[in-house]
Amino acid sequence: MGSDFLLERLGPRIDRDNVDQVRRAKLVLLFVVALVACVPLLTPVYYLLGSVVGAVTIAAGGPAAAGILALFRRTGSLALAGNSIAFVLFAMALVVASVTGGFQSPALLWVVTFPMVSFCISGGRAGFAWAVTAVLTVGAFYAAERQGVVFRQDLSPENLGFLFASLLPTMVVVVTALVWSYEHHRVWAFNTLDRRNRELELLKERLVETSRRAGMAEVATGVIHNVGNVLNGVTVSAGLVREAAAGSEARLLGRVAGLVREHEGELGRFVTEDPKGQALPGVLEQLAAASERSWQRVRENVDILCRHVDQINAIVAAQQKYASGGAVLEPCDLHELCDDALQIAATTLERHRVVVARDYNGAPPVETDKHQVISILVNLIQNAARAAEGGRVAVRVTHDAGAVRIAVEDNGAGIAAENLERIFQHGFTTHADGHGFGLHSAANTARSLGGELSGESDGVGCGATFRLELPIAAGEPGP
């Protein structure tokens, strides 16, 4: 696509994996191109109708657009780009209105565009600020006229009427195009997220097929179990993103545009005297706040989704290296690993109404494979949450001279004494919907890292503690 080609060259600082950034960057390019296209169309019109200052002002929009693109390429700041476009439109409208009749100038019709442009690119707060600026600007021109201030008028009455007649339909088209463009790119962003979710499902299917053909049934079972744990978080994050996408901000924006279009010939009087017009800043403030909350939720959940995808990729990579015994060993902060595991397991913890406690005691960095450790911890935390319905789960980190220990404790159902020796056996489970893969796989993974996984309980109803012990330096795999 043309926008993708331009984005490669004009937006090198944009993160291509960040759907929201790509969406807003495309809107920057679209609005700049639209601004450049208006220059050769409107400059000769104002010149031929008698306003040299108006023509020069509009012609300056071309270099201004080039400057915005250069600034965007250099900084990659979407907020700066959106506000720069809004400022150029504001300055052009202000200057042209000042020399073509003030409040009576057709140029004031364009004040509705720069709040919408800023809203689409820079976000709800910036859009609201520019909306207030637009209302105050129109109000200032109206107040000046009421006080007898005479503005310069480069246009004859006939030319002024002609310009009004030509700009009104153009205004309607531009506002409609802005609303359509915003909605189109919003839908594109969430379709992209859906496509990535489908790619994750295909990745899971390919993983199952690869493991089956290789005859690594036990390894594949453990990997699928770990991927399923992470996919729970992926599903929730995607659902929250989809819920935010169902918001009504775009429809409300269209209604505001329609209200402005109905009163475009008397915009100043409408916003200062009409009760509906006086309520317009409040509506815009609500729209800005709702949009900001919606996109904040989207950004937070997209970040969580990306972390989940990284964990899935790491699980798949670990499976591919299993045959050769390879592992990616690196210094790891166990506090961060515990927090990441709790984040991935957050859905299960919330569903079972579990209170989480953290007790980290400044353990030193450990040389290990962080993704395999996270997989073990996610398994333990989710098991503890299911056992401690409505109860408490604690994650504790301790260490001594040669090893660190991560304990996951719960005050839930506990484990019968006769089952303690069987809980790590392949296929053993006490859950009706369990498969007996998780703890067996976790114990094998712990041994492959040179550590050990153990469990203890004082009996049924007394809760349970599972403890992962790892050497501080990379250890030899256990038997």
Contacts in CASP RR format, 6 or more apart in sequence:
PFRMAT RR
TARGET T0000
AUTHOR 0000-0000-0000
METHOD contacts of the structure
MODEL  1
MGSDFLLERLGPRIDRDNVDQVRRAKLVLLFVVALVACVPLLTPVYYLLG
SVVGAVTIAAGGPAAAGILALFRRTGSLALAGNSIAFVLFAMALVVASVT
GGFQSPALLWVVTFPMVSFCISGGRAGFAWAVTAVLTVGAFYAAERQGVV
FRQDLSPENLGFLFASLLPTMVVVVTALVWSYEHHRVWAFNTLDRRNREL
ELLKERLVETSRRAGMAEVATGVIHNVGNVLNGVTVSAGLVREAAAGSEA
RLLGRVAGLVREHEGELGRFVTEDPKGQALPGVLEQLAAASERSWQRVRE
NVDILCRHVDQINAIVAAQQKYASGGAVLEPCDLHELCDDALQIAATTLE
RHRVVVARDYNGAPPVETDKHQVISILVNLIQNAARAAEGGRVAVRVTHD
AGAVRIAVEDNGAGIAAENLERIFQHGFTTHADGHGFGLHSAANTARSLG
GELSGESDGVGCGATFRLELPIAAGEPGP
3 26 0 8 1.000
3 29 0 8 1.000
3 30 0 8 1.000
6 29 0 8 1.000
7 14 0 8 1.000
7 22 0 8 1.000
7 25 0 8 1.000
7 26 0 8 1.000
7 29 0 8 1.000
10 29 0 8 1.000
10 69 0 8 1.000
10 72 0 8 1.000
10 73 0 8 1.000
11 25 0 8 1.000
11 72 0 8 1.000
11 73 0 8 1.000
11 76 0 8 1.000
12 73 0 8 1.000
13 73 0 8 1.000
13 75 0 8 1.000
13 76 0 8 1.000
14 21 0 8 1.000
14 22 0 8 1.000
14 25 0 8 1.000
14 76 0 8 1.000
15 21 0 8 1.000
15 22 0 8 1.000
16 22 0 8 1.000
17 306 0 8 1.000
18 302 0 8 1.000
19 189 0 8 1.000
19 192 0 8 1.000
19 193 0 8 1.000
19 302 0 8 1.000
20 189 0 8 1.000
20 295 0 8 1.000
20 298 0 8 1.000
20 299 0 8 1.000
20 302 0 8 1.000
21 78 0 8 1.000
22 189 0 8 1.000
23 185 0 8 1.000
23 186 0 8 1.000
23 188 0 8 1.000
23 189 0 8 1.000
24 78 0 8 1.000
24 120 0 8 1.000
24 121 0 8 1.000
24 185 0 8 1.000
25 72 0 8 1.000
25 78 0 8 1.000
26 185 0 8 1.000
27 120 0 8 1.000
27 121 0 8 1.000
27 181 0 8 1.000
27 182 0 8 1.000
27 185 0 8 1.000
28 68 0 8 1.000
28 72 0 8 1.000
28 78 0 8 1.000
28 81 0 8 1.000
28 82 0 8 1.000
28 85 0 8 1.000
28 121 0 8 1.000
30 181 0 8 1.000
31 82 0 8 1.000
31 85 0 8 1.000
31 117 0 8 1.000
31 120 0 8 1.000
31 121 0 8 1.000
32 65 0 8 1.000
32 68 0 8 1.000
32 69 0 8 1.000
32 85 0 8 1.000
34 177 0 8 1.000
35 61 0 8 1.000
35 62 0 8 1.000
35 64 0 8 1.000
35 65 0 8 1.000
35 85 0 8 1.000
35 88 0 8 1.000
35 89 0 8 1.000
36 61 0 8 1.000
36 62 0 8 1.000
36 65 0 8 1.000
38 58 0 8 1.000
39 58 0 8 1.000
39 59 0 8 1.000
39 61 0 8 1.000
39 62 0 8 1.000
39 65 0 8 1.000
42 58 0 8 1.000
43 55 0 8 1.000
43 58 0 8 1.000
43 59 0 8 1.000
44 55 0 8 1.000
45 163 0 8 1.000
45 166 0 8 1.000
46 54 0 8 1.000
46 55 0 8 1.000
46 58 0 8 1.000
46 96 0 8 1.000
47 55 0 8 1.000
49 154 0 8 1.000
49 155 0 8 1.000
49 156 0 8 1.000
49 159 0 8 1.000
49 162 0 8 1.000
49 163 0 8 1.000
50 154 0 8 1.000
50 155 0 8 1.000
50 159 0 8 1.000
51 96 0 8 1.000
51 99 0 8 1.000
51 100 0 8 1.000
51 154 0 8 1.000
51 155 0 8 1.000
52 154 0 8 1.000
53 95 0 8 1.000
53 96 0 8 1.000
53 99 0 8 1.000
53 154 0 8 1.000
54 95 0 8 1.000
54 96 0 8 1.000
54 99 0 8 1.000
54 100 0 8 1.000
54 154 0 8 1.000
57 92 0 8 1.000
57 95 0 8 1.000
57 96 0 8 1.000
58 92 0 8 1.000
58 96 0 8 1.000
60 92 0 8 1.000
61 88 0 8 1.000
61 92 0 8 1.000
64 88 0 8 1.000
65 88 0 8 1.000
68 81 0 8 1.000
68 84 0 8 1.000
68 85 0 8 1.000
68 88 0 8 1.000
71 77 0 8 1.000
71 80 0 8 1.000
71 81 0 8 1.000
71 84 0 8 1.000
72 80 0 8 1.000
72 81 0 8 1.000
78 121 0 8 1.000
78 122 0 8 1.000
79 121 0 8 1.000
79 122 0 8 1.000
79 123 0 8 1.000
79 126 0 8 1.000
81 121 0 8 1.000
81 122 0 8 1.000
82 117 0 8 1.000
82 118 0 8 1.000
82 121 0 8 1.000
82 122 0 8 1.000
82 126 0 8 1.000
83 118 0 8 1.000
83 122 0 8 1.000
83 126 0 8 1.000
83 130 0 8 1.000
85 114 0 8 1.000
85 117 0 8 1.000
85 118 0 8 1.000
85 121 0 8 1.000
86 114 0 8 1.000
86 115 0 8 1.000
86 117 0 8 1.000
86 118 0 8 1.000
86 122 0 8 1.000
86 126 0 8 1.000
86 127 0 8 1.000
86 130 0 8 1.000
87 114 0 8 1.000
89 110 0 8 1.000
89 113 0 8 1.000
89 114 0 8 1.000
89 117 0 8 1.000
90 111 0 8 1.000
90 114 0 8 1.000
90 130 0 8 1.000
90 133 0 8 1.000
90 134 0 8 1.000
90 137 0 8 1.000
92 107 0 8 1.000
92 110 0 8 1.000
93 107 0 8 1.000
93 108 0 8 1.000
93 110 0 8 1.000
93 111 0 8 1.000
93 114 0 8 1.000
93 137 0 8 1.000
94 137 0 8 1.000
96 105 0 8 1.000
96 107 0 8 1.000
97 103 0 8 1.000
97 105 0 8 1.000
97 107 0 8 1.000
97 108 0 8 1.000
97 141 0 8 1.000
97 151 0 8 1.000
98 105 0 8 1.000
98 151 0 8 1.000
98 152 0 8 1.000
99 151 0 8 1.000
99 152 0 8 1.000
99 153 0 8 1.000
99 154 0 8 1.000
100 106 0 8 1.000
100 107 0 8 1.000
100 152 0 8 1.000
100 153 0 8 1.000
100 154 0 8 1.000
100 155 0 8 1.000
100 160 0 8 1.000
100 163 0 8 1.000
101 151 0 8 1.000
101 152 0 8 1.000
101 153 0 8 1.000
101 155 0 8 1.000
101 160 0 8 1.000
102 108 0 8 1.000
102 141 0 8 1.000
102 144 0 8 1.000
102 145 0 8 1.000
102 151 0 8 1.000
103 138 0 8 1.000
103 141 0 8 1.000
103 142 0 8 1.000
103 144 0 8 1.000
103 145 0 8 1.000
103 151 0 8 1.000
103 268 0 8 1.000
104 145 0 8 1.000
104 160 0 8 1.000
105 141 0 8 1.000
105 151 0 8 1.000
106 160 0 8 1.000
106 163 0 8 1.000
106 164 0 8 1.000
106 167 0 8 1.000
108 137 0 8 1.000
108 138 0 8 1.000
108 141 0 8 1.000
108 267 0 8 1.000
108 268 0 8 1.000
109 167 0 8 1.000
109 168 0 8 1.000
109 171 0 8 1.000
109 264 0 8 1.000
109 265 0 8 1.000
109 267 0 8 1.000
110 171 0 8 1.000
111 134 0 8 1.000
111 137 0 8 1.000
111 138 0 8 1.000
111 267 0 8 1.000
112 134 0 8 1.000
112 171 0 8 1.000
112 175 0 8 1.000
112 257 0 8 1.000
112 260 0 8 1.000
113 174 0 8 1.000
113 175 0 8 1.000
113 178 0 8 1.000
114 130 0 8 1.000
114 134 0 8 1.000
115 127 0 8 1.000
115 128 0 8 1.000
115 130 0 8 1.000
115 131 0 8 1.000
115 133 0 8 1.000
115 134 0 8 1.000
115 284 0 8 1.000
116 127 0 8 1.000
116 175 0 8 1.000
116 178 0 8 1.000
116 179 0 8 1.000
116 182 0 8 1.000
116 253 0 8 1.000
116 257 0 8 1.000
117 178 0 8 1.000
118 126 0 8 1.000
118 127 0 8 1.000
118 129 0 8 1.000
118 130 0 8 1.000
119 126 0 8 1.000
119 127 0 8 1.000
119 128 0 8 1.000
119 130 0 8 1.000
119 131 0 8 1.000
119 182 0 8 1.000
119 253 0 8 1.000
119 287 0 8 1.000
119 288 0 8 1.000
119 291 0 8 1.000
120 178 0 8 1.000
120 181 0 8 1.000
120 182 0 8 1.000
123 288 0 8 1.000
123 291 0 8 1.000
123 292 0 8 1.000
123 295 0 8 1.000
124 287 0 8 1.000
124 288 0 8 1.000
124 289 0 8 1.000
124 291 0 8 1.000
124 292 0 8 1.000
124 295 0 8 1.000
125 288 0 8 1.000
125 292 0 8 1.000
127 284 0 8 1.000
127 288 0 8 1.000
128 284 0 8 1.000
128 285 0 8 1.000
128 287 0 8 1.000
128 288 0 8 1.000
128 289 0 8 1.000
131 280 0 8 1.000
131 281 0 8 1.000
131 284 0 8 1.000
131 288 0 8 1.000
132 281 0 8 1.000
132 284 0 8 1.000
135 271 0 8 1.000
135 280 0 8 1.000
135 281 0 8 1.000
138 267 0 8 1.000
138 268 0 8 1.000
138 271 0 8 1.000
139 268 0 8 1.000
139 271 0 8 1.000
139 272 0 8 1.000
141 151 0 8 1.000
141 268 0 8 1.000
142 268 0 8 1.000
142 269 0 8 1.000
142 272 0 8 1.000
144 151 0 8 1.000
145 151 0 8 1.000
153 160 0 8 1.000
155 163 0 8 1.000
168 264 0 8 1.000
168 265 0 8 1.000
171 261 0 8 1.000
171 264 0 8 1.000
172 261 0 8 1.000
175 257 0 8 1.000
175 258 0 8 1.000
175 260 0 8 1.000
175 261 0 8 1.000
176 257 0 8 1.000
178 257 0 8 1.000
179 250 0 8 1.000
179 253 0 8 1.000
179 254 0 8 1.000
179 257 0 8 1.000
182 250 0 8 1.000
182 253 0 8 1.000
183 250 0 8 1.000
186 245 0 8 1.000
186 250 0 8 1.000
190 241 0 8 1.000
190 242 0 8 1.000
190 245 0 8 1.000
193 238 0 8 1.000
193 241 0 8 1.000
193 242 0 8 1.000
193 302 0 8 1.000
193 305 0 8 1.000
194 238 0 8 1.000
194 242 0 8 1.000
196 309 0 8 1.000
197 234 0 8 1.000
197 238 0 8 1.000
200 231 0 8 1.000
200 234 0 8 1.000
200 309 0 8 1.000
200 312 0 8 1.000
203 312 0 8 1.000
203 316 0 8 1.000
204 224 0 8 1.000
204 227 0 8 1.000
204 228 0 8 1.000
204 231 0 8 1.000
207 220 0 8 1.000
207 223 0 8 1.000
207 224 0 8 1.000
207 227 0 8 1.000
207 316 0 8 1.000
207 319 0 8 1.000
208 220 0 8 1.000
208 224 0 8 1.000
210 220 0 8 1.000
211 217 0 8 1.000
211 219 0 8 1.000
211 220 0 8 1.000
211 223 0 8 1.000
211 224 0 8 1.000
211 319 0 8 1.000
212 220 0 8 1.000
214 220 0 8 1.000
214 323 0 8 1.000
216 319 0 8 1.000
216 322 0 8 1.000
216 323 0 8 1.000
218 426 0 8 1.000
218 441 0 8 1.000
219 319 0 8 1.000
219 322 0 8 1.000
220 319 0 8 1.000
221 435 0 8 1.000
221 437 0 8 1.000
221 441 0 8 1.000
222 437 0 8 1.000
222 438 0 8 1.000
222 440 0 8 1.000
222 441 0 8 1.000
223 315 0 8 1.000
223 316 0 8 1.000
223 318 0 8 1.000
223 319 0 8 1.000
223 441 0 8 1.000
224 437 0 8 1.000
225 379 0 8 1.000
225 435 0 8 1.000
225 437 0 8 1.000
225 438 0 8 1.000
225 441 0 8 1.000
226 315 0 8 1.000
226 375 0 8 1.000
226 378 0 8 1.000
226 379 0 8 1.000
226 438 0 8 1.000
226 441 0 8 1.000
227 312 0 8 1.000
227 315 0 8 1.000
227 316 0 8 1.000
229 344 0 8 1.000
229 345 0 8 1.000
229 375 0 8 1.000
229 378 0 8 1.000
229 379 0 8 1.000
229 382 0 8 1.000
230 308 0 8 1.000
230 311 0 8 1.000
230 312 0 8 1.000
230 315 0 8 1.000
230 344 0 8 1.000
230 378 0 8 1.000
231 308 0 8 1.000
231 312 0 8 1.000
232 347 0 8 1.000
232 348 0 8 1.000
233 304 0 8 1.000
233 308 0 8 1.000
233 344 0 8 1.000
233 346 0 8 1.000
233 347 0 8 1.000
234 305 0 8 1.000
234 308 0 8 1.000
234 309 0 8 1.000
234 312 0 8 1.000
235 347 0 8 1.000
236 347 0 8 1.000
237 301 0 8 1.000
237 302 0 8 1.000
237 304 0 8 1.000
237 305 0 8 1.000
237 308 0 8 1.000
238 301 0 8 1.000
238 305 0 8 1.000
239 301 0 8 1.000
240 297 0 8 1.000
240 301 0 8 1.000
241 297 0 8 1.000
241 298 0 8 1.000
241 301 0 8 1.000
241 302 0 8 1.000
241 305 0 8 1.000
244 294 0 8 1.000
244 295 0 8 1.000
244 297 0 8 1.000
244 298 0 8 1.000
244 301 0 8 1.000
245 298 0 8 1.000
247 290 0 8 1.000
247 294 0 8 1.000
248 290 0 8 1.000
249 287 0 8 1.000
249 290 0 8 1.000
249 291 0 8 1.000
249 294 0 8 1.000
252 283 0 8 1.000
252 287 0 8 1.000
252 290 0 8 1.000
253 287 0 8 1.000
256 280 0 8 1.000
256 283 0 8 1.000
256 284 0 8 1.000
256 287 0 8 1.000
259 276 0 8 1.000
259 277 0 8 1.000
259 280 0 8 1.000
260 267 0 8 1.000
263 270 0 8 1.000
263 274 0 8 1.000
263 277 0 8 1.000
270 276 0 8 1.000
270 277 0 8 1.000
271 277 0 8 1.000
271 278 0 8 1.000
271 280 0 8 1.000
272 278 0 8 1.000
304 343 0 8 1.000
307 340 0 8 1.000
307 343 0 8 1.000
307 344 0 8 1.000
308 344 0 8 1.000
311 340 0 8 1.000
311 344 0 8 1.000
311 371 0 8 1.000
311 374 0 8 1.000
311 375 0 8 1.000
314 371 0 8 1.000
315 371 0 8 1.000
315 375 0 8 1.000
317 328 0 8 1.000
317 371 0 8 1.000
318 327 0 8 1.000
318 369 0 8 1.000
318 371 0 8 1.000
318 372 0 8 1.000
318 375 0 8 1.000
321 327 0 8 1.000
325 448 0 8 1.000
325 477 0 8 1.000
327 369 0 8 1.000
327 372 0 8 1.000
327 448 0 8 1.000
327 449 0 8 1.000
328 369 0 8 1.000
328 371 0 8 1.000
329 367 0 8 1.000
329 368 0 8 1.000
329 369 0 8 1.000
329 474 0 8 1.000
330 367 0 8 1.000
330 368 0 8 1.000
330 369 0 8 1.000
330 370 0 8 1.000
331 365 0 8 1.000
331 366 0 8 1.000
331 367 0 8 1.000
332 365 0 8 1.000
332 366 0 8 1.000
332 367 0 8 1.000
332 368 0 8 1.000
332 370 0 8 1.000
332 373 0 8 1.000
333 365 0 8 1.000
334 360 0 8 1.000
334 363 0 8 1.000
334 365 0 8 1.000
334 366 0 8 1.000
334 373 0 8 1.000
334 397 0 8 1.000
334 404 0 8 1.000
334 406 0 8 1.000
335 360 0 8 1.000
335 362 0 8 1.000
335 363 0 8 1.000
335 397 0 8 1.000
337 370 0 8 1.000
337 373 0 8 1.000
337 374 0 8 1.000
337 377 0 8 1.000
338 358 0 8 1.000
338 360 0 8 1.000
338 377 0 8 1.000
338 395 0 8 1.000
338 397 0 8 1.000
338 406 0 8 1.000
339 358 0 8 1.000
340 374 0 8 1.000
341 374 0 8 1.000
341 377 0 8 1.000
341 378 0 8 1.000
341 381 0 8 1.000
341 395 0 8 1.000
342 349 0 8 1.000
342 356 0 8 1.000
342 358 0 8 1.000
342 381 0 8 1.000
342 395 0 8 1.000
344 374 0 8 1.000
344 378 0 8 1.000
345 378 0 8 1.000
345 381 0 8 1.000
345 382 0 8 1.000
345 385 0 8 1.000
348 381 0 8 1.000
348 382 0 8 1.000
348 385 0 8 1.000
348 386 0 8 1.000
349 356 0 8 1.000
349 381 0 8 1.000
349 385 0 8 1.000
349 393 0 8 1.000
351 385 0 8 1.000
352 385 0 8 1.000
352 386 0 8 1.000
352 388 0 8 1.000
352 389 0 8 1.000
352 390 0 8 1.000
353 389 0 8 1.000
353 390 0 8 1.000
353 391 0 8 1.000
354 384 0 8 1.000
354 385 0 8 1.000
354 388 0 8 1.000
354 389 0 8 1.000
354 390 0 8 1.000
354 391 0 8 1.000
354 392 0 8 1.000
354 393 0 8 1.000
355 390 0 8 1.000
355 391 0 8 1.000
355 392 0 8 1.000
355 393 0 8 1.000
356 392 0 8 1.000
356 393 0 8 1.000
356 394 0 8 1.000
356 395 0 8 1.000
357 392 0 8 1.000
357 393 0 8 1.000
357 394 0 8 1.000
357 395 0 8 1.000
358 394 0 8 1.000
358 395 0 8 1.000
359 394 0 8 1.000
359 395 0 8 1.000
359 396 0 8 1.000
359 397 0 8 1.000
360 396 0 8 1.000
360 397 0 8 1.000
361 396 0 8 1.000
361 397 0 8 1.000
361 398 0 8 1.000
361 399 0 8 1.000
362 397 0 8 1.000
362 399 0 8 1.000
363 397 0 8 1.000
363 398 0 8 1.000
363 399 0 8 1.000
363 404 0 8 1.000
364 399 0 8 1.000
364 404 0 8 1.000
364 472 0 8 1.000
365 472 0 8 1.000
366 404 0 8 1.000
366 470 0 8 1.000
366 471 0 8 1.000
366 472 0 8 1.000
367 472 0 8 1.000
367 473 0 8 1.000
367 474 0 8 1.000
368 449 0 8 1.000
368 470 0 8 1.000
368 474 0 8 1.000
369 449 0 8 1.000
372 445 0 8 1.000
372 448 0 8 1.000
372 449 0 8 1.000
373 449 0 8 1.000
373 468 0 8 1.000
373 470 0 8 1.000
375 442 0 8 1.000
375 445 0 8 1.000
376 442 0 8 1.000
376 445 0 8 1.000
376 446 0 8 1.000
376 453 0 8 1.000
376 468 0 8 1.000
377 395 0 8 1.000
377 406 0 8 1.000
377 408 0 8 1.000
377 468 0 8 1.000
379 438 0 8 1.000
379 439 0 8 1.000
379 441 0 8 1.000
379 442 0 8 1.000
380 408 0 8 1.000
380 442 0 8 1.000
380 466 0 8 1.000
380 468 0 8 1.000
381 393 0 8 1.000
381 395 0 8 1.000
381 408 0 8 1.000
383 439 0 8 1.000
383 466 0 8 1.000
384 393 0 8 1.000
384 408 0 8 1.000
384 409 0 8 1.000
384 410 0 8 1.000
384 412 0 8 1.000
384 464 0 8 1.000
384 466 0 8 1.000
385 393 0 8 1.000
385 410 0 8 1.000
386 431 0 8 1.000
387 410 0 8 1.000
387 412 0 8 1.000
387 413 0 8 1.000
387 414 0 8 1.000
387 463 0 8 1.000
387 464 0 8 1.000
388 410 0 8 1.000
388 411 0 8 1.000
388 412 0 8 1.000
388 413 0 8 1.000
388 463 0 8 1.000
389 412 0 8 1.000
391 410 0 8 1.000
391 411 0 8 1.000
391 412 0 8 1.000
392 410 0 8 1.000
392 411 0 8 1.000
393 408 0 8 1.000
393 409 0 8 1.000
393 410 0 8 1.000
394 407 0 8 1.000
394 408 0 8 1.000
394 409 0 8 1.000
394 410 0 8 1.000
395 406 0 8 1.000
395 407 0 8 1.000
395 408 0 8 1.000
395 409 0 8 1.000
396 406 0 8 1.000
396 407 0 8 1.000
396 409 0 8 1.000
397 404 0 8 1.000
397 405 0 8 1.000
397 406 0 8 1.000
397 407 0 8 1.000
398 404 0 8 1.000
398 405 0 8 1.000
398 407 0 8 1.000
399 405 0 8 1.000
399 472 0 8 1.000
402 471 0 8 1.000
402 472 0 8 1.000
402 473 0 8 1.000
403 451 0 8 1.000
403 469 0 8 1.000
403 470 0 8 1.000
403 471 0 8 1.000
403 472 0 8 1.000
404 469 0 8 1.000
404 470 0 8 1.000
404 472 0 8 1.000
405 467 0 8 1.000
405 468 0 8 1.000
405 469 0 8 1.000
405 470 0 8 1.000
406 467 0 8 1.000
406 468 0 8 1.000
406 470 0 8 1.000
407 465 0 8 1.000
407 466 0 8 1.000
407 467 0 8 1.000
407 468 0 8 1.000
408 465 0 8 1.000
408 466 0 8 1.000
408 467 0 8 1.000
408 468 0 8 1.000
409 463 0 8 1.000
409 464 0 8 1.000
409 465 0 8 1.000
410 463 0 8 1.000
410 464 0 8 1.000
410 465 0 8 1.000
411 463 0 8 1.000
412 461 0 8 1.000
412 463 0 8 1.000
412 464 0 8 1.000
413 460 0 8 1.000
413 461 0 8 1.000
413 463 0 8 1.000
413 464 0 8 1.000
414 457 0 8 1.000
414 458 0 8 1.000
414 459 0 8 1.000
414 460 0 8 1.000
414 461 0 8 1.000
414 462 0 8 1.000
414 463 0 8 1.000
414 464 0 8 1.000
415 423 0 8 1.000
415 430 0 8 1.000
415 455 0 8 1.000
415 457 0 8 1.000
415 459 0 8 1.000
415 460 0 8 1.000
415 463 0 8 1.000
415 464 0 8 1.000
416 459 0 8 1.000
416 460 0 8 1.000
417 459 0 8 1.000
419 428 0 8 1.000
419 430 0 8 1.000
420 455 0 8 1.000
420 456 0 8 1.000
420 457 0 8 1.000
422 428 0 8 1.000
423 439 0 8 1.000
423 455 0 8 1.000
424 439 0 8 1.000
424 440 0 8 1.000
424 443 0 8 1.000
424 453 0 8 1.000
425 440 0 8 1.000
426 436 0 8 1.000
426 437 0 8 1.000
426 440 0 8 1.000
427 435 0 8 1.000
427 436 0 8 1.000
427 437 0 8 1.000
427 440 0 8 1.000
428 436 0 8 1.000
428 440 0 8 1.000
429 435 0 8 1.000
429 436 0 8 1.000
439 453 0 8 1.000
442 453 0 8 1.000
443 453 0 8 1.000
446 452 0 8 1.000
446 453 0 8 1.000
446 468 0 8 1.000
446 469 0 8 1.000
446 470 0 8 1.000
447 453 0 8 1.000
447 477 0 8 1.000
447 478 0 8 1.000
447 479 0 8 1.000
448 477 0 8 1.000
448 478 0 8 1.000
449 470 0 8 1.000
449 475 0 8 1.000
449 477 0 8 1.000
450 470 0 8 1.000
450 471 0 8 1.000
450 475 0 8 1.000
450 476 0 8 1.000
450 477 0 8 1.000
450 478 0 8 1.000
451 468 0 8 1.000
451 469 0 8 1.000
451 470 0 8 1.000
451 471 0 8 1.000
451 475 0 8 1.000
451 478 0 8 1.000
452 468 0 8 1.000
452 469 0 8 1.000
453 466 0 8 1.000
453 467 0 8 1.000
453 468 0 8 1.000
453 469 0 8 1.000
454 466 0 8 1.000
454 467 0 8 1.000
454 469 0 8 1.000
455 464 0 8 1.000
455 465 0 8 1.000
455 466 0 8 1.000
455 467 0 8 1.000
456 464 0 8 1.000
456 465 0 8 1.000
456 467 0 8 1.000
457 463 0 8 1.000
457 464 0 8 1.000
457 465 0 8 1.000
END
